[in-house]
Amino acid sequence: MTKIILSFILILLLISCKSSTESSDYLGQTCPDSIPVIFAPGIVSMKDRLEHGISFTPNTRELTFGILNKDDLSGKILYSKKINEKWTEPMVFEPLKNECVYLPYFSPNGKSLLYAQSKPDTGNVYTDIWMIEKINDDWVSPKVIQAPLSSTSREANACMTYDGTIYFSSNRNCDGKENCHTADLFYSKLTDNEYQSVDIISEFISSNDEESVFISPKEEYIIFCRYTDDETGMDLYISYRDINNNWIEPQIIDSTINSKDWDRRPFVSIDNKFLFFTRLQIGEKGLTESDIFWVNTSKLFKPFVYHSLSDTIVQVGEKFELCVPKDYFKDIDDKQLTYSVNQHQFDWLDFDSKQMKLSGLPSVEGDFELTFTAIDKSSNMTDDKIIITVKK
């Protein structure tokens, strides 16, 4: 009887593994752990070829990525499709074979492809955002997205949400300024089937470049690259929306993912399980290598402050009780965070992590700094501090 039960469990596991593989097949590659590895070496990432900016359709049955010409940095987009359960060899994307194109991103529904295309007579320096649509299983009718999304400046990569909002990078804020080349991040909402206005993401404005944007389909988080310093060059950063729908301060992504090379062009799988990005090696003679890497997201997504508790004033000698928001912290891939507070530093304070209540009977006056900590299943930790002021 035991053998029968074990055999039945084994069959279920095999069926489960097969279904999982079929639903998310990344060219038959072994899934990575928390340390980035080159994606599909010899198929996508090839030695002495400059690849960048990969994207998959949500059903993971189509992929596209860019390659650069080492001589003039012109670009082509390569495309592969899974037919009869086999991936085709990545080839130049036929509808755009005669164009200089870069940075392809599929829309979350897989029916559109956004990409950058060189403006005529600009030496591949200036690009516009274009879109091509999938109709009856064919990719047809490429067209530039008109102003105000397009401008006389350089619009680089673009990415789309479920509701059609496009996030993109542009150096349009440099118009009229001498020796200004830095890019910022912008977005444009789809209104009456048109992109009628453009807004800058003001929370991210800095003196450095912000570009290579990836927006999650639900707009829960955004990943982009920013110049950090001369030692590490370009690094990947992430930000999340808080309860007021504002973007929180961008955080540099974990050092297990970022490197001393230039890390750019992020893309996250539709199930939030894998991060793909481009790593560039730049030497004395310029760009020497550009490969596509991938990594699981265990060190990408960390707890973030979603609904913080405000600083509080209480009375000395009087009992108090505060309800701590149950969504104080959130985590993209973990709904069961572990909370703690540095309550043991204060003999008059107690924190009930199950009921999410803070209570106490303060015996002395002063300002006391409390540190709330959230830990996720991957042991990622985030702190947030508040001040409790005790007065007479």
GUTIVEX-996861 format. One record per residue (C-alpha): residue in one letter; x, y, z. Coordinates in nm, 4 decimals, padded with zeros to 6 digits. Example, Ala and Ser with C-alpha at 12.3 -4.5 7.8 and 13.67 -1.06 7.14 Angstrom:
2
@type: a&east: 01.2300&north: -00.4500&up: 00.7800
@type: s&east: 01.3670&north: -00.1060&up: 00.7140
REM end
This chain:
392
@type: m&east: 00.0000&north: 00.0000&up: 00.0000
@type: t&east: 00.2857&north: 00.2371&up: 00.0862
@type: k&east: 00.4510&north: 00.1709&up: -00.2507
@type: i&east: 00.1255&north: 00.2535&up: -00.4299
@type: i&east: 00.0920&north: 00.5826&up: -00.2420
@type: l&east: 00.4557&north: 00.6790&up: -00.3112
@type: s&east: 00.4153&north: 00.5967&up: -00.6795
@type: f&east: 00.1011&north: 00.8102&up: -00.6971
@type: i&east: 00.2817&north: 01.1046&up: -00.5309
@type: l&east: 00.5718&north: 01.0675&up: -00.7760
@type: i&east: 00.3323&north: 01.0780&up: -01.0715
@type: l&east: 00.1718&north: 01.3940&up: -00.9338
@type: l&east: 00.5126&north: 01.5573&up: -00.8923
@type: l&east: 00.6144&north: 01.4682&up: -01.2469
@type: i&east: 00.2900&north: 01.6088&up: -01.3836
@type: s&east: 00.3400&north: 01.9258&up: -01.1785
@type: c&east: 00.6992&north: 01.9716&up: -01.3002
@type: k&east: 00.5962&north: 01.9143&up: -01.6608
@type: s&east: 00.3104&north: 02.1640&up: -01.6378
@type: s&east: 00.5381&north: 02.4231&up: -01.4790
@type: t&east: 00.7994&north: 02.3757&up: -01.7505
@type: e&east: 00.5450&north: 02.4012&up: -02.0277
@type: s&east: 00.3909&north: 02.7180&up: -01.8861
@type: s&east: 00.7232&north: 02.9006&up: -01.8448
@type: d&east: 00.9848&north: 02.7705&up: -02.0850
@type: y&east: 01.2842&north: 03.0020&up: -02.1135
@type: l&east: 01.4530&north: 02.8297&up: -02.4085
@type: g&east: 01.4962&north: 02.5178&up: -02.2002
@type: q&east: 01.7425&north: 02.6900&up: -01.9690
@type: t&east: 01.7990&north: 02.5778&up: -01.6105
@type: c&east: 01.6433&north: 02.8348&up: -01.3788
@type: p&east: 01.8988&north: 03.0528&up: -01.1977
@type: d&east: 01.9296&north: 03.1084&up: -00.8245
@type: s&east: 02.0051&north: 03.4400&up: -00.6514
@type: i&east: 02.3348&north: 03.4942&up: -00.8376
@type: p&east: 02.2976&north: 03.6269&up: -01.1955
@type: v&east: 02.4147&north: 03.4058&up: -01.4814
@type: i&east: 02.4353&north: 03.4641&up: -01.8545
@type: f&east: 02.1052&north: 03.3789&up: -02.0207
@type: a&east: 02.1050&north: 03.1135&up: -02.2942
@type: p&east: 02.4763&north: 03.1258&up: -02.3802
@type: g&east: 02.5387&north: 03.0398&up: -02.7440
@type: i&east: 02.1731&north: 03.1027&up: -02.8307
@type: v&east: 02.0893&north: 03.4526&up: -02.7074
@type: s&east: 02.4084&north: 03.5694&up: -02.5385
@type: m&east: 02.6989&north: 03.5048&up: -02.7758
@type: k&east: 03.0634&north: 03.5909&up: -02.7261
@type: d&east: 03.1817&north: 03.8978&up: -02.9192
@type: r&east: 02.8228&north: 04.0021&up: -02.9957
@type: l&east: 02.6554&north: 04.2932&up: -02.8179
@type: e&east: 02.3094&north: 04.1866&up: -02.6963
@type: h&east: 02.0748&north: 04.4026&up: -02.4917
@type: g&east: 01.7182&north: 04.4394&up: -02.3723
@type: i&east: 01.5346&north: 04.1059&up: -02.3773
@type: s&east: 01.1573&north: 04.0696&up: -02.3445
@type: f&east: 00.9134&north: 03.7745&up: -02.3375
@type: t&east: 00.5432&north: 03.7642&up: -02.4105
@type: p&east: 00.3371&north: 03.6818&up: -02.1004
@type: n&east: 00.2821&north: 03.3236&up: -02.2187
@type: t&east: 00.6627&north: 03.2881&up: -02.2691
@type: r&east: 00.6154&north: 03.1616&up: -02.6248
@type: e&east: 00.7807&north: 03.4579&up: -02.7986
@type: l&east: 01.0961&north: 03.6480&up: -02.7159
@type: t&east: 01.2813&north: 03.9416&up: -02.8607
@type: f&east: 01.6082&north: 04.1184&up: -02.7857
@type: g&east: 01.8394&north: 04.3723&up: -02.9430
@type: i&east: 02.1916&north: 04.3524&up: -03.0833
@type: l&east: 02.4317&north: 04.6366&up: -03.1502
@type: n&east: 02.6768&north: 04.6827&up: -03.4356
@type: k&east: 03.0207&north: 04.7373&up: -03.2792
@type: d&east: 03.1292&north: 04.9804&up: -03.5508
@type: d&east: 02.8480&north: 05.2356&up: -03.5629
@type: l&east: 02.6219&north: 05.1141&up: -03.2751
@type: s&east: 02.3309&north: 05.0700&up: -03.5129
@type: g&east: 02.0757&north: 04.8217&up: -03.3885
@type: k&east: 01.8707&north: 04.5219&up: -03.4929
@type: i&east: 01.5967&north: 04.3336&up: -03.3108
@type: l&east: 01.6073&north: 03.9538&up: -03.3026
@type: y&east: 01.2985&north: 03.7388&up: -03.2534
@type: s&east: 01.2218&north: 03.3781&up: -03.1649
@type: k&east: 00.8958&north: 03.1872&up: -03.1306
@type: k&east: 00.8010&north: 02.8534&up: -02.9824
@type: i&east: 00.6428&north: 02.6420&up: -03.2572
@type: n&east: 00.5388&north: 02.2800&up: -03.1998
@type: e&east: 00.7033&north: 02.3026&up: -02.8560
@type: k&east: 01.0413&north: 02.4002&up: -03.0059
@type: w&east: 01.2008&north: 02.7431&up: -03.0077
@type: t&east: 01.3067&north: 02.8795&up: -03.3439
@type: e&east: 01.6580&north: 03.0142&up: -03.3838
@type: p&east: 01.6642&north: 03.3863&up: -03.2984
@type: m&east: 01.6649&north: 03.5757&up: -03.6277
@type: v&east: 01.6315&north: 03.9396&up: -03.7323
@type: f&east: 01.2698&north: 04.0460&up: -03.6712
@type: e&east: 01.1303&north: 04.0397&up: -04.0238
@type: p&east: 00.8916&north: 04.3403&up: -04.0054
@type: l&east: 01.1794&north: 04.5678&up: -03.8940
@type: k&east: 01.4688&north: 04.4099&up: -04.0824
@type: n&east: 01.5487&north: 04.7275&up: -04.2774
@type: e&east: 01.5351&north: 04.9619&up: -03.9781
@type: c&east: 01.7827&north: 05.0706&up: -03.7109
@type: v&east: 01.5970&north: 04.9627&up: -03.3969
@type: y&east: 01.6657&north: 04.8992&up: -03.0287
@type: l&east: 01.5250&north: 04.7954&up: -02.6906
@type: p&east: 01.2138&north: 04.5867&up: -02.7643
@type: y&east: 00.9505&north: 04.5410&up: -02.4917
@type: f&east: 00.6309&north: 04.3382&up: -02.5296
@type: s&east: 00.3142&north: 04.4865&up: -02.3823
@type: p&east: 00.1665&north: 04.2912&up: -02.0862
@type: n&east: -00.1003&north: 04.1370&up: -02.3112
@type: g&east: 00.1586&north: 04.0299&up: -02.5691
@type: k&east: -00.0253&north: 04.2034&up: -02.8535
@type: s&east: 00.2078&north: 04.4992&up: -02.9009
@type: l&east: 00.5823&north: 04.5540&up: -02.9128
@type: l&east: 00.7388&north: 04.8849&up: -02.8130
@type: y&east: 01.0858&north: 04.9704&up: -02.9398
@type: a&east: 01.3153&north: 05.2632&up: -03.0182
@type: q&east: 01.3981&north: 05.3537&up: -03.3775
@type: s&east: 01.6680&north: 05.5905&up: -03.5005
@type: k&east: 01.5593&north: 05.9284&up: -03.6304
@type: p&east: 01.6787&north: 05.9886&up: -03.9879
@type: d&east: 02.0161&north: 06.1606&up: -04.0348
@type: t&east: 02.1098&north: 06.1622&up: -03.6654
@type: g&east: 02.3920&north: 05.9067&up: -03.6716
@type: n&east: 02.1935&north: 05.6663&up: -03.4471
@type: v&east: 02.2137&north: 05.9163&up: -03.1619
@type: y&east: 01.8465&north: 06.0192&up: -03.1489
@type: t&east: 01.5557&north: 05.7760&up: -03.1374
@type: d&east: 01.1762&north: 05.7814&up: -03.1186
@type: i&east: 00.9407&north: 05.5320&up: -02.9552
@type: w&east: 00.7582&north: 05.3109&up: -03.2050
@type: m&east: 00.4969&north: 05.0381&up: -03.1722
@type: i&east: 00.4112&north: 04.7369&up: -03.3825
@type: e&east: 00.0943&north: 04.5328&up: -03.3246
@type: k&east: 00.0087&north: 04.1661&up: -03.3542
@type: i&east: -00.2963&north: 04.1021&up: -03.5703
@type: n&east: -00.4092&north: 03.7476&up: -03.6590
@type: d&east: -00.0774&north: 03.6134&up: -03.5317
@type: d&east: 00.1246&north: 03.8454&up: -03.7594
@type: w&east: 00.3286&north: 04.1473&up: -03.6530
@type: v&east: 00.2205&north: 04.4345&up: -03.8766
@type: s&east: 00.1883&north: 04.8112&up: -03.9178
@type: p&east: 00.4827&north: 04.9632&up: -03.7252
@type: k&east: 00.4196&north: 05.3274&up: -03.6423
@type: v&east: 00.5834&north: 05.6008&up: -03.4422
@type: i&east: 00.3997&north: 05.7183&up: -03.1305
@type: q&east: 00.3376&north: 06.0828&up: -03.2078
@type: a&east: 00.3932&north: 06.3914&up: -02.9949
@type: p&east: 00.3760&north: 06.4724&up: -02.7135
@type: l&east: 00.5329&north: 06.1347&up: -02.6356
@type: s&east: 00.7752&north: 06.1863&up: -02.9230
@type: s&east: 00.9839&north: 06.5028&up: -02.9269
@type: t&east: 01.2856&north: 06.6562&up: -03.0985
@type: s&east: 01.5035&north: 06.4984&up: -02.8284
@type: r&east: 01.6026&north: 06.1378&up: -02.7665
@type: e&east: 01.3331&north: 05.9043&up: -02.6421
@type: a&east: 01.4907&north: 05.5717&up: -02.5488
@type: n&east: 01.3283&north: 05.2559&up: -02.4190
@type: a&east: 00.9596&north: 05.2345&up: -02.3305
@type: c&east: 00.7482&north: 04.9928&up: -02.1300
@type: m&east: 00.3699&north: 04.9557&up: -02.0918
@type: t&east: 00.1217&north: 04.8785&up: -01.8125
@type: y&east: -00.2040&north: 04.6828&up: -01.8282
@type: d&east: -00.4046&north: 05.0034&up: -01.8813
@type: g&east: -00.1825&north: 05.1169&up: -02.1694
@type: t&east: 00.0236&north: 05.3760&up: -01.9807
@type: i&east: 00.3708&north: 05.4064&up: -02.1329
@type: y&east: 00.6773&north: 05.4745&up: -01.9178
@type: f&east: 00.9879&north: 05.5884&up: -02.1032
@type: s&east: 01.3168&north: 05.7739&up: -02.0724
@type: s&east: 01.3976&north: 06.0982&up: -02.2520
@type: n&east: 01.6495&north: 06.3806&up: -02.2365
@type: r&east: 01.3881&north: 06.6389&up: -02.3423
@type: n&east: 01.4569&north: 06.8340&up: -02.0225
@type: c&east: 01.7959&north: 06.9204&up: -02.1741
@type: d&east: 01.6369&north: 07.1222&up: -02.4558
@type: g&east: 01.7951&north: 07.4666&up: -02.4633
@type: k&east: 02.0683&north: 07.3749&up: -02.2134
@type: e&east: 02.4354&north: 07.3578&up: -02.3066
@type: n&east: 02.6315&north: 07.0374&up: -02.2414
@type: c&east: 02.3237&north: 06.8646&up: -02.1029
@type: h&east: 02.2672&north: 06.5016&up: -02.1978
@type: t&east: 02.1051&north: 06.3451&up: -01.8912
@type: a&east: 01.7788&north: 06.1567&up: -01.9255
@type: d&east: 01.4787&north: 06.1484&up: -01.6923
@type: l&east: 01.1815&north: 05.9153&up: -01.6636
@type: f&east: 00.8382&north: 06.0100&up: -01.7952
@type: y&east: 00.4975&north: 05.8511&up: -01.8419
@type: s&east: 00.1997&north: 05.9062&up: -02.0679
@type: k&east: -00.1500&north: 05.7742&up: -01.9992
@type: l&east: -00.3748&north: 05.6410&up: -02.2739
@type: t&east: -00.6785&north: 05.8693&up: -02.2892
@type: d&east: -00.9522&north: 05.8226&up: -02.5512
@type: n&east: -00.7167&north: 05.5854&up: -02.7293
@type: e&east: -00.4465&north: 05.8522&up: -02.7600
@type: y&east: -00.1375&north: 05.9644&up: -02.5723
@type: q&east: -00.2336&north: 06.3258&up: -02.5142
@type: s&east: 00.0090&north: 06.4409&up: -02.2443
@type: v&east: 00.3407&north: 06.3533&up: -02.0834
@type: d&east: 00.4417&north: 06.3870&up: -01.7166
@type: i&east: 00.7805&north: 06.3523&up: -01.5552
@type: i&east: 00.8244&north: 06.1214&up: -01.2543
@type: s&east: 00.9318&north: 06.3999&up: -01.0232
@type: e&east: 01.0324&north: 06.1680&up: -00.7368
@type: f&east: 01.3228&north: 06.0344&up: -00.9440
@type: i&east: 01.4765&north: 06.3558&up: -01.0732
@type: s&east: 01.8480&north: 06.3775&up: -00.9981
@type: s&east: 02.1663&north: 06.5165&up: -01.1502
@type: n&east: 02.2415&north: 06.1734&up: -01.2994
@type: d&east: 02.0870&north: 05.9740&up: -01.5815
@type: e&east: 01.7674&north: 05.7803&up: -01.5135
@type: e&east: 01.6891&north: 05.5443&up: -01.7998
@type: s&east: 01.6323&north: 05.1792&up: -01.9012
@type: v&east: 01.2921&north: 05.1726&up: -01.7364
@type: f&east: 01.0784&north: 04.8664&up: -01.6626
@type: i&east: 00.7333&north: 04.9191&up: -01.5143
@type: s&east: 00.5363&north: 04.6325&up: -01.3642
@type: p&east: 00.2060&north: 04.5773&up: -01.5474
@type: k&east: 00.0092&north: 04.6777&up: -01.2344
@type: e&east: 00.2406&north: 04.9770&up: -01.1637
@type: e&east: 00.3314&north: 04.8287&up: -00.8255
@type: y&east: 00.7033&north: 04.8787&up: -00.8804
@type: i&east: 00.9452&north: 05.0317&up: -01.1268
@type: i&east: 01.3059&north: 04.9356&up: -01.2072
@type: f&east: 01.5497&north: 05.1612&up: -01.3877
@type: c&east: 01.9203&north: 05.2276&up: -01.4122
@type: r&east: 02.1035&north: 05.5282&up: -01.2744
@type: y&east: 02.4670&north: 05.6305&up: -01.2717
@type: t&east: 02.5912&north: 05.5583&up: -00.9184
@type: d&east: 02.9606&north: 05.6464&up: -00.9187
@type: d&east: 03.2843&north: 05.5964&up: -01.1118
@type: e&east: 03.3489&north: 05.2643&up: -00.9394
@type: t&east: 03.0269&north: 05.0830&up: -01.0370
@type: g&east: 02.8989&north: 05.3010&up: -01.3220
@type: m&east: 02.5344&north: 05.2300&up: -01.4043
@type: d&east: 02.3354&north: 05.0286&up: -01.1489
@type: l&east: 01.9795&north: 04.9035&up: -01.1257
@type: y&east: 01.7402&north: 05.0750&up: -00.8835
@type: i&east: 01.3891&north: 04.9877&up: -00.7713
@type: s&east: 01.0994&north: 05.1882&up: -00.6289
@type: y&east: 00.7504&north: 05.0983&up: -00.5102
@type: r&east: 00.4229&north: 05.2836&up: -00.4694
@type: d&east: 00.3041&north: 05.3642&up: -00.1174
@type: i&east: -00.0529&north: 05.3838&up: 00.0102
@type: n&east: -00.0865&north: 05.7374&up: -00.1314
@type: n&east: 00.0198&north: 05.6146&up: -00.4765
@type: n&east: 00.3505&north: 05.8013&up: -00.4516
@type: w&east: 00.6792&north: 05.6464&up: -00.5556
@type: i&east: 00.9065&north: 05.5897&up: -00.2580
@type: e&east: 01.2759&north: 05.6781&up: -00.2567
@type: p&east: 01.4496&north: 05.4516&up: -00.5110
@type: q&east: 01.6774&north: 05.1913&up: -00.3578
@type: i&east: 01.9825&north: 05.0450&up: -00.5273
@type: i&east: 01.9205&north: 04.6771&up: -00.5991
@type: d&east: 02.1104&north: 04.4163&up: -00.3993
@type: s&east: 02.4852&north: 04.3855&up: -00.4586
@type: t&east: 02.4392&north: 04.0185&up: -00.5502
@type: i&east: 02.2686&north: 04.1487&up: -00.8672
@type: n&east: 02.4429&north: 04.4783&up: -00.9418
@type: s&east: 02.8103&north: 04.4608&up: -01.0322
@type: k&east: 03.1096&north: 04.6833&up: -01.1064
@type: d&east: 03.0161&north: 04.6628&up: -01.4738
@type: w&east: 02.7228&north: 04.8600&up: -01.6177
@type: d&east: 02.3908&north: 04.6919&up: -01.5330
@type: r&east: 02.0964&north: 04.8107&up: -01.7419
@type: r&east: 01.7862&north: 04.7161&up: -01.9453
@type: p&east: 01.5743&north: 04.5355&up: -01.6815
@type: f&east: 01.2819&north: 04.3078&up: -01.7611
@type: v&east: 01.0830&north: 04.1000&up: -01.5096
@type: s&east: 00.8848&north: 03.7909&up: -01.6043
@type: i&east: 00.5074&north: 03.8247&up: -01.5834
@type: d&east: 00.4999&north: 03.6017&up: -01.2713
@type: n&east: 00.7646&north: 03.8159&up: -01.0952
@type: k&east: 00.9967&north: 03.5157&up: -01.0624
@type: f&east: 01.2888&north: 03.6216&up: -01.2824
@type: l&east: 01.4782&north: 03.9412&up: -01.3540
@type: f&east: 01.6554&north: 03.9758&up: -01.6879
@type: f&east: 01.9034&north: 04.2567&up: -01.7485
@type: t&east: 02.1970&north: 04.3587&up: -01.9650
@type: r&east: 02.5513&north: 04.3766&up: -01.8300
@type: l&east: 02.7968&north: 04.5912&up: -02.0271
@type: q&east: 03.1741&north: 04.5755&up: -01.9988
@type: i&east: 03.3397&north: 04.9044&up: -02.0868
@type: g&east: 03.7143&north: 04.9287&up: -02.1314
@type: e&east: 03.9632&north: 05.1878&up: -02.2479
@type: k&east: 03.8448&north: 05.1441&up: -02.6063
@type: g&east: 03.4760&north: 05.1696&up: -02.5160
@type: l&east: 03.2125&north: 04.8966&up: -02.5124
@type: t&east: 03.3783&north: 04.5538&up: -02.5275
@type: e&east: 03.1019&north: 04.3131&up: -02.4244
@type: s&east: 02.7271&north: 04.3193&up: -02.3658
@type: d&east: 02.5418&north: 04.0100&up: -02.2467
@type: i&east: 02.1960&north: 03.9349&up: -02.1147
@type: f&east: 02.1843&north: 03.7928&up: -01.7624
@type: w&east: 01.9018&north: 03.6500&up: -01.5554
@type: v&east: 01.8474&north: 03.5790&up: -01.1860
@type: n&east: 01.5608&north: 03.4783&up: -00.9597
@type: t&east: 01.3949&north: 03.7605&up: -00.7698
@type: s&east: 01.4658&north: 03.6423&up: -00.4149
@type: k&east: 01.7101&north: 03.9328&up: -00.3684
@type: l&east: 01.5280&north: 04.1772&up: -00.5936
@type: f&east: 01.2015&north: 04.2181&up: -00.4038
@type: k&east: 01.2373&north: 04.3219&up: -00.0415
@type: p&east: 00.9876&north: 04.4540&up: 00.2138
@type: f&east: 00.9093&north: 04.8202&up: 00.1568
@type: v&east: 00.7268&north: 05.0798&up: 00.3637
@type: y&east: 00.3737&north: 05.1006&up: 00.2280
@type: h&east: 00.1632&north: 05.2473&up: 00.5117
@type: s&east: 00.3897&north: 05.3986&up: 00.7736
@type: l&east: 00.3015&north: 05.5035&up: 01.1258
@type: s&east: 00.3401&north: 05.8738&up: 01.2018
@type: d&east: 00.5452&north: 06.0166&up: 01.4873
@type: t&east: 00.3340&north: 06.0152&up: 01.8033
@type: i&east: 00.3019&north: 06.2158&up: 02.1261
@type: v&east: 00.1925&north: 06.0365&up: 02.4470
@type: q&east: 00.1653&north: 06.1394&up: 02.8118
@type: v&east: 00.4014&north: 06.0291&up: 03.0867
@type: g&east: 00.2301&north: 05.8025&up: 03.3414
@type: e&east: -00.0682&north: 05.7334&up: 03.1108
@type: k&east: -00.1340&north: 05.4074&up: 02.9307
@type: f&east: -00.1569&north: 05.4268&up: 02.5532
@type: e&east: -00.2333&north: 05.1867&up: 02.2696
@type: l&east: -00.1620&north: 05.2390&up: 01.9010
@type: c&east: -00.2877&north: 05.0293&up: 01.6134
@type: v&east: -00.0020&north: 04.9605&up: 01.3746
@type: p&east: -00.1214&north: 04.9322&up: 01.0118
@type: k&east: -00.1243&north: 04.5677&up: 00.9041
@type: d&east: 00.0075&north: 04.6837&up: 00.5681
@type: y&east: 00.2890&north: 04.8902&up: 00.7245
@type: f&east: 00.5244&north: 04.6948&up: 00.4989
@type: k&east: 00.4551&north: 04.5118&up: 00.1755
@type: d&east: 00.6568&north: 04.2737&up: -00.0392
@type: i&east: 00.5890&north: 04.1922&up: -00.4042
@type: d&east: 00.6440&north: 03.8176&up: -00.3640
@type: d&east: 00.5694&north: 03.7587&up: 00.0061
@type: k&east: 00.2381&north: 03.8244&up: 00.1803
@type: q&east: 00.3447&north: 03.6858&up: 00.5211
@type: l&east: 00.6108&north: 03.9193&up: 00.6543
@type: t&east: 00.7562&north: 03.8885&up: 01.0046
@type: y&east: 00.7401&north: 04.2097&up: 01.2089
@type: s&east: 00.9440&north: 04.3202&up: 01.5093
@type: v&east: 01.0183&north: 04.6388&up: 01.7053
@type: n&east: 01.3158&north: 04.7345&up: 01.9227
@type: q&east: 01.0779&north: 04.7314&up: 02.2196
@type: h&east: 01.3302&north: 04.5653&up: 02.4516
@type: q&east: 01.5242&north: 04.8896&up: 02.4686
@type: f&east: 01.2324&north: 05.0421&up: 02.6612
@type: d&east: 01.0934&north: 04.8650&up: 02.9680
@type: w&east: 00.7630&north: 05.0502&up: 02.9387
@type: l&east: 00.6836&north: 04.9461&up: 02.5795
@type: d&east: 00.5192&north: 04.6359&up: 02.4317
@type: f&east: 00.4506&north: 04.5303&up: 02.0717
@type: d&east: 00.2004&north: 04.2564&up: 01.9808
@type: s&east: 00.3002&north: 04.1469&up: 01.6295
@type: k&east: -00.0072&north: 03.9245&up: 01.5911
@type: q&east: -00.2583&north: 04.1962&up: 01.6787
@type: m&east: -00.0299&north: 04.4695&up: 01.5390
@type: k&east: -00.0697&north: 04.6826&up: 01.8471
@type: l&east: 00.1841&north: 04.9031&up: 02.0259
@type: s&east: 00.1142&north: 04.9812&up: 02.3899
@type: g&east: 00.2864&north: 05.1054&up: 02.6991
@type: l&east: 00.2976&north: 05.3054&up: 03.0196
@type: p&east: 00.5832&north: 05.5559&up: 02.9786
@type: s&east: 00.7553&north: 05.6521&up: 03.3008
@type: v&east: 00.9987&north: 05.9147&up: 03.1754
@type: e&east: 00.9857&north: 06.2104&up: 02.9395
@type: g&east: 01.1817&north: 06.2325&up: 02.6172
@type: d&east: 01.1985&north: 06.1439&up: 02.2506
@type: f&east: 01.2280&north: 05.7708&up: 02.1839
@type: e&east: 01.3192&north: 05.6254&up: 01.8455
@type: l&east: 01.1350&north: 05.3052&up: 01.7550
@type: t&east: 01.2557&north: 05.0849&up: 01.4717
@type: f&east: 00.9992&north: 04.8675&up: 01.2975
@type: t&east: 01.1525&north: 04.5780&up: 01.1044
@type: a&east: 00.9976&north: 04.3490&up: 00.8433
@type: i&east: 01.1629&north: 04.0273&up: 00.7224
@type: d&east: 01.0488&north: 03.8223&up: 00.4244
@type: k&east: 01.0856&north: 03.4519&up: 00.3361
@type: s&east: 01.4230&north: 03.5183&up: 00.1698
@type: s&east: 01.5575&north: 03.6882&up: 00.4864
@type: n&east: 01.5475&north: 04.0316&up: 00.3235
@type: m&east: 01.5056&north: 04.2959&up: 00.5922
@type: t&east: 01.3755&north: 04.6533&up: 00.5888
@type: d&east: 01.3576&north: 04.9028&up: 00.8759
@type: d&east: 01.1482&north: 05.2131&up: 00.9349
@type: k&east: 01.1830&north: 05.4529&up: 01.2245
@type: i&east: 00.9322&north: 05.6669&up: 01.4107
@type: i&east: 00.9633&north: 05.8935&up: 01.7137
@type: i&east: 00.7445&north: 05.8585&up: 02.0221
@type: t&east: 00.7584&north: 06.1783&up: 02.2249
@type: v&east: 00.6647&north: 06.1405&up: 02.5924
@type: k&east: 00.5482&north: 06.4605&up: 02.7583
@type: k&east: 00.4004&north: 06.5598&up: 03.0942
REM end
